[in-house]
């Protein structure tokens, strides 16, 4: 069977084709400028990913940090194909009807992790609303395959919301990832425009349920800013996440992929990100990464070590 293929002339975002253009803001501020990837390590990482027929969110979502991360051989695996069943207004991942799951993908991910020498790996996916469990069992198989081949490698998953997929979350948590991440992405007021296929309070409940099922797991969520949200709305989201006992928050600048995507409202300056970090830590998060270039898996390996250290300090202070 031919897995997850599409013709080169396929429209990447067919559901957005009829929308009026939102001009892409030019002249990014200096704090958002990155160098084009050219290193030998970058090319080696790319070759390993290609060799095993894998997708990465680094490429599919046009992440600005790809040069830096792949130079360090840190690739974020995107499982279950390259075509998403959702049509989020911020995301550059292709949308449409996905192909069948590749049963060899979990093993191929594990082999790539081994060749890259990853101590900590992030596994994410497209949304697969077409699958009865939303892809939960495929996540579990991938976690198991990584662990079987890479003793000592910690695993972080960034999952879809499993909306209307009863039991999907439990399947993933029972596979014992070290970090469970699900991004809220934006404030609830902007969900209809930015994340129309999702539900804010369902996503919040998903994070709370992950902690309820396994209180020892680290939970994590992320926000984009620069979409038109207010500071007060961001602070309220922080409070909501702490109510769900989320440990780690990431906050990064939204960048518009194409004229058919949601426009950038503004470029948030670095000092505002520092202010968000201070606020998050004051509200009780174990860790907050808030910079213009922060993304969910950016520096995830170093951040996992910081999470562990922060928890040890919290436990020691309480004893």
ChimeraX attribute file (.defattr): number of C-alpha atoms within 10 A of each C-alpha:
attribute: neighborCount
match mode: 1-to-1
recipient: residues
	/A:1	6
	/A:2	9
	/A:3	14
	/A:4	17
	/A:5	12
	/A:6	14
	/A:7	6
	/A:8	7
	/A:9	6
	/A:10	10
	/A:11	14
	/A:12	16
	/A:13	20
	/A:14	13
	/A:15	15
	/A:16	17
	/A:17	11
	/A:18	8
	/A:19	11
	/A:20	10
	/A:21	14
	/A:22	14
	/A:23	14
	/A:24	16
	/A:25	14
	/A:26	6
	/A:27	8
	/A:28	10
	/A:29	10
	/A:30	7
	/A:31	13
	/A:32	16
	/A:33	11
	/A:34	13
	/A:35	10
	/A:36	11
	/A:37	17
	/A:38	11
	/A:39	13
	/A:40	11
	/A:41	17
	/A:42	20
	/A:43	16
	/A:44	15
	/A:45	21
	/A:46	18
	/A:47	12
	/A:48	18
	/A:49	22
	/A:50	13
	/A:51	11
	/A:52	16
	/A:53	15
	/A:54	20
	/A:55	21
	/A:56	21
	/A:57	23
	/A:58	20
	/A:59	16
	/A:60	15
	/A:61	14
	/A:62	15
	/A:63	17
	/A:64	20
	/A:65	19
	/A:66	23
	/A:67	21
	/A:68	20
	/A:69	21
	/A:70	22
	/A:71	19
	/A:72	16
	/A:73	22
	/A:74	27
	/A:75	29
	/A:76	27
	/A:77	22
	/A:78	21
	/A:79	24
	/A:80	27
	/A:81	22
	/A:82	23
	/A:83	23
	/A:84	21
	/A:85	16
	/A:86	21
	/A:87	22
	/A:88	22
	/A:89	22
	/A:90	23
	/A:91	22
	/A:92	20
	/A:93	20
	/A:94	21
	/A:95	22
	/A:96	17
	/A:97	14
	/A:98	23
	/A:99	17
	/A:100	15
	/A:101	17
	/A:102	16
	/A:103	12
	/A:104	11
	/A:105	20
	/A:106	21
	/A:107	19
	/A:108	20
	/A:109	25
	/A:110	22
	/A:111	19
	/A:112	22
	/A:113	26
	/A:114	16
	/A:115	13
	/A:116	19
	/A:117	14
	/A:118	20
	/A:119	16
	/A:120	20
	/A:121	25
	/A:122	26
	/A:123	23
	/A:124	23
	/A:125	24
	/A:126	24
	/A:127	25
	/A:128	22
	/A:129	20
	/A:130	14
	/A:131	13
	/A:132	13
	/A:133	19
	/A:134	24
	/A:135	26
	/A:136	24
	/A:137	16
	/A:138	21
	/A:139	26
	/A:140	19
	/A:141	17
	/A:142	24
	/A:143	26
	/A:144	19
	/A:145	18
	/A:146	24
	/A:147	16
	/A:148	13
	/A:149	14
	/A:150	17
	/A:151	10
	/A:152	12
	/A:153	18
	/A:154	19
	/A:155	23
	/A:156	26
	/A:157	27
	/A:158	23
	/A:159	21
	/A:160	22
	/A:161	24
	/A:162	22
	/A:163	18
	/A:164	12
	/A:165	15
	/A:166	12
	/A:167	12
	/A:168	19
	/A:169	25
	/A:170	15
	/A:171	17
	/A:172	22
	/A:173	22
	/A:174	12
	/A:175	16
	/A:176	17
	/A:177	22
	/A:178	19
	/A:179	22
	/A:180	24
	/A:181	28
	/A:182	22
	/A:183	20
	/A:184	25
	/A:185	22
	/A:186	24
	/A:187	24
	/A:188	18
	/A:189	12
	/A:190	15
	/A:191	18
	/A:192	14
	/A:193	12
	/A:194	22
	/A:195	21
	/A:196	14
	/A:197	14
	/A:198	19
	/A:199	15
	/A:200	21
	/A:201	12
	/A:202	15
	/A:203	20
	/A:204	21
	/A:205	16
	/A:206	20
	/A:207	25
	/A:208	19
	/A:209	17
	/A:210	25
	/A:211	20
	/A:212	13
	/A:213	13
	/A:214	14
	/A:215	12
	/A:216	12
	/A:217	18
	/A:218	23
	/A:219	25
	/A:220	26
	/A:221	24
	/A:222	22
	/A:223	22
	/A:224	23
	/A:225	24
	/A:226	19
	/A:227	22
	/A:228	14
	/A:229	17
	/A:230	12
	/A:231	12
	/A:232	10
	/A:233	14
	/A:234	19
	/A:235	16
	/A:236	14
	/A:237	19
	/A:238	24
	/A:239	17
	/A:240	15
	/A:241	24
	/A:242	18
	/A:243	12
	/A:244	19
	/A:245	21
	/A:246	27
	/A:247	23
	/A:248	25
	/A:249	25
	/A:250	24
	/A:251	25
	/A:252	21
	/A:253	24
	/A:254	26
	/A:255	28
	/A:256	21
	/A:257	19
	/A:258	16
	/A:259	15
	/A:260	20
	/A:261	23
	/A:262	22
	/A:263	23
	/A:264	20
	/A:265	15
	/A:266	15
	/A:267	18
	/A:268	18
	/A:269	15
	/A:270	16
	/A:271	12
	/A:272	14
	/A:273	20
	/A:274	16
	/A:275	11
	/A:276	22
	/A:277	21
	/A:278	13
	/A:279	15
	/A:280	23
	/A:281	16
	/A:282	10
	/A:283	14
	/A:284	16
	/A:285	22
	/A:286	21
	/A:287	22
	/A:288	24
	/A:289	23
	/A:290	26
	/A:291	22
	/A:292	24
	/A:293	20
	/A:294	21
	/A:295	22
	/A:296	22
	/A:297	25
	/A:298	21
	/A:299	17
	/A:300	17
	/A:301	18
	/A:302	11
	/A:303	17
	/A:304	20
	/A:305	11
	/A:306	14
	/A:307	19
	/A:308	14
	/A:309	13
	/A:310	16
	/A:311	15
	/A:312	12
	/A:313	12
	/A:314	12
	/A:315	10
	/A:316	9
	/A:317	8
	/A:318	7
	/A:319	5
